[in-house]
Amino acid sequence: MLALATFVGFAVLVTALIHLYLWKRLVRDTTRPGRWRKAGGVAALLLALLVPATMVGTRNGSYWLAWPGYLWLALMFYLLVLLLVLEVPVAVAKLVLRRRERAATGAVGEPAPVPVGGGGRADTAATGHVAEPAATGPTATSPVALAEPPAAPVEAGPAGPPAAEDGGPQDGRDPAGDRPDHDPSRRLLLARGAAIFAGLTAAGVTGYGVRTAMGPPRLDRVRIPLAKLPRGMDGLRIATVSDIHLGPLRGRAHTERIVAMINRLDADLVAVVGDLVDGSVAELGAAAEPLRDLRSRYGGFFVTGNHEYYSGVEEWVREVDRLGLRVLQNERQEIRARGGVLDLAGVNDVTAAGTGLAAPADYAAALGDRDPSRPVVLLAHQPVAAQEAAKFGVDLQLSGHTHGGQMVPFNLLVKLQQPVVSGLGEVDGTKVYVTNGAGFWGPPVRVGAPPQVTLVELRAP
């Protein structure tokens, strides 16, 4: 309970800080004090509250929050990324403007030199003031001075700005050059330009991501050689799908499309590697119902993902079994085909450890005491399971969980936790194939990681 409260508190703090930053860059820096700035502040506050409201509300059946809340979450993320990237060029542009303004202020404000003696007219023209003649003798006048009438006073120009009470300039103006030491209009224009660029780009990327996520999954075919695979089993095909994520935004039609796609492949095996649902059997049982129509030569199999443990894992294990998929809970199944034998094993998700809902992943139970001459394929939701599976000589692990990153640049963060993010990799001698998943979690957005169903073809040496 304490861990959950800590996580929620941290998430709220991060959300608040992100919205504070967005308000500063998109509202405060782009508007002058007044009603527009106040309206922007209110909007930022409401959007900040929308994020936790969506997270809590969709878990409690308020599905109407899903579209606005999750779309804003995606848009918020890309606004944050773009504005952070723009910080450097905007800072450089501000520095250049500041230097140009200071240079211009210094050039205009530099006083002209005053000639010494006989330069009354030049002084008058340059400064707008009449210079007093210097006394050269005992009297204040001389014949030379009287012979030339004094120059008429030149009308003084407009008075400069009044001095501030402390003797300095007012309104940001240079006292010598009567020019502002900064240009607020240029800075405002720069801030607005950055905000408009970030806003349009984030909206475009998010729109593209929605179209990709809501579209049909892409079919990928991959051939993976296994050293122990019998010749007769060469070409055995496993239709692999993960992360279907039935929930607030995807329902029965999503399942029907995936089932139809897999059935067209005429696969030997079907493997559903976790994160089928984001809700209870009561809420989503009808959406999962089309899974009973899956067809394959040697059967369909399922292992739990972390989201099953948030959605009532025991009920879902019974429901998936009722729909005709064999749930591999820390166990394995012999697959006899074409005169050969292959071990297909499955382990519970690593999330099960400590939840009290179901047994944690038990690699010894699933992989121990078997014939080491046989090839073994392990179904495990998270790629990180390969670190333990490799100790038992697993030839190939099929996983999901990562969504391929779902939204670039999240794929870079996923690498910090998972050894393989997407596609085929290797962990301690065990080959690991990670599919992007056929659905999405949270925002209905996929950028750089399209939804995917994979046909894995095993090849003999």
Buried (B, 14 or more C-beta within 10 A) or exposed (E): EEEEEEEEEEEBEEBBEBBBBBBBBBBBBBBEEEEEBEEBBEBBBEBBBBBBBBBEBBBEEBBEBBBEBBBBBBBBBBBBBBBEEBEEEBEEBBEEBBEEBEEBBBEEBEEEEEEEEEEBEEBBEBBEEBBEBEEEEEEEEEEEBEEEEEEEEBEEEEEEEEEEEEEEBEEEBBBBBBBBBEBEEBBBEBBBBBBEEBBEBBEEBBBEBBEBBBEBBBBBEEEBBBEBBBEEBBEBBBBBBBBBBBBBBBBBEBBBBBBEBBBEBEBBBBBBBBBBBBBBBEBBBEBBBBBEBBBBEBBBBBBBBBBBBBBBBEBBBEBBEBBBBBBBBBBBBEBEBEEBBBBBBBBBBBBBEEEEBBEBBBBEBBBEEBEEEBBBBBBBBBBBBBEBBBBBBBBBBBBBBBBBBBBBEBBEEBEEEBBBBBBBBEBEEBBBBBBBBBBBBBBBBBBBBBBBBBBBBBEBE
